[in-house]
Amino acid sequence: MNAIEAIVWNLEEIRRRSIIVWGSIPKEYLDWSPDSDAMSMKEMIRHVLDSEHYYHLALLNKGSLEAYDSPYEKSPFSTLKEEIDFSQTYRDAFIDTVKSYTQDDLTQVKIDRSDVGYIRTLGDMLMRIAYHEAVHTGQLLDYLRTAGLKRPKVWD
């Protein structure tokens, strides 16, 4: 397995486990959050999906976008299945882009996000994208615990 294949595998594993956690949230708790300043569970799911689309566009742009028109703002979150189905085209395009990179691209291509404080190599940025989703999946597990709900096993 080369580095690109490992990155794709990691992204797919994180998403598989995210979907396990997302699918365990009872419908009546999708609007729940631990406090008024926190995202609700469904807002966090949408944030993960929308952020991945933004990050994909930023990769293609080799840096932050001057403007971002989120396709998620126009789509109501009705069911988790519909949200995941809606995002699949964006997910597939993102994964295809990652698969198109070479080993050299991981260290040679720079992603300029100096507007938010960093310029990183493509390899670093891809790991940050994966980490972003993993962190939010962990937050949702904590939300489930805080709400007194059963938490799924993600360590299979």
Backbone hydrogen bonds, N-H to C=O, Kabsch-Sander energy under -0.5 kcal/mol:
donor,donor_aa,acceptor,acceptor_aa,energy
6,A,2,N,-2.3
7,I,3,A,-2.4
8,V,4,I,-2.6
9,W,5,E,-2.5
10,N,6,A,-2.5
11,L,7,I,-2.7
12,E,8,V,-2.6
13,E,9,W,-2.7
14,I,10,N,-2.6
15,R,11,L,-2.2
16,R,12,E,-2.5
17,R,13,E,-2.3
18,S,14,I,-2.5
19,I,15,R,-2.7
20,I,16,R,-1.5
21,V,17,R,-2.1
22,W,18,S,-3.5
23,G,19,I,-2.6
24,S,20,I,-0.7
24,S,21,V,-1.1
25,I,22,W,-1.4
29,Y,26,P,-2.5
30,L,27,K,-1.5
32,W,29,Y,-1.9
38,A,35,D,-1.2
41,M,32,W,-1.7
42,K,30,L,-3.0
44,M,40,S,-2.3
45,I,41,M,-2.0
46,R,42,K,-2.4
47,H,43,E,-2.5
48,V,44,M,-2.2
49,L,45,I,-2.2
50,D,46,R,-3.3
51,S,47,H,-2.6
52,E,48,V,-1.9
53,H,49,L,-1.6
54,Y,50,D,-2.5
55,Y,51,S,-3.3
56,H,52,E,-2.3
57,L,53,H,-2.2
58,A,54,Y,-2.5
59,L,55,Y,-2.4
60,L,56,H,-2.3
61,N,57,L,-2.0
62,K,58,A,-0.8
62,K,59,L,-0.8
63,G,58,A,-2.4
64,S,112,D,-2.0
70,S,68,Y,-0.8
73,E,70,S,-0.7
75,S,72,Y,-0.8
78,S,76,P,-1.0
83,E,79,T,-2.2
84,I,80,L,-2.7
85,D,81,K,-2.9
86,F,82,E,-2.6
87,S,83,E,-1.8
88,Q,84,I,-1.0
88,Q,85,D,-0.6
89,T,85,D,-0.5
91,R,87,S,-2.6
92,D,88,Q,-3.1
93,A,89,T,-2.0
94,F,90,Y,-2.2
95,I,91,R,-2.8
96,D,92,D,-2.6
97,T,93,A,-2.1
98,V,94,F,-2.4
99,K,95,I,-2.6
100,S,96,D,-1.1
100,S,97,T,-0.6
101,Y,97,T,-0.6
101,Y,98,V,-1.3
106,L,102,T,-1.1
106,L,103,Q,-0.6
107,T,103,Q,-0.5
107,T,104,D,-1.2
108,Q,104,D,-2.5
109,V,105,D,-2.0
111,I,120,R,-3.6
112,D,62,K,-2.3
112,D,110,K,-0.6
113,R,111,I,-0.9
113,R,118,Y,-2.0
116,V,113,R,-2.2
117,G,114,S,-0.7
118,Y,113,R,-1.7
120,R,111,I,-2.1
122,L,105,D,-0.5
122,L,109,V,-2.2
123,G,106,L,-2.5
125,M,121,T,-2.6
126,L,122,L,-2.7
127,M,123,G,-1.7
128,R,124,D,-2.2
129,I,125,M,-2.3
130,A,126,L,-2.0
131,Y,127,M,-2.6
132,H,128,R,-2.4
133,E,129,I,-1.5
134,A,130,A,-2.2
135,V,131,Y,-2.9
136,H,132,H,-1.9
137,T,133,E,-2.1
138,G,134,A,-2.1
139,Q,135,V,-2.2
140,L,136,H,-2.2
141,L,137,T,-1.9
142,D,138,G,-1.9
143,Y,139,Q,-2.6
144,L,140,L,-2.5
145,R,141,L,-2.0
146,T,142,D,-3.2
147,A,143,Y,-2.6
148,G,145,R,-1.4
149,L,144,L,-3.0
154,V,152,P,-0.7
156,D,154,V,-1.1
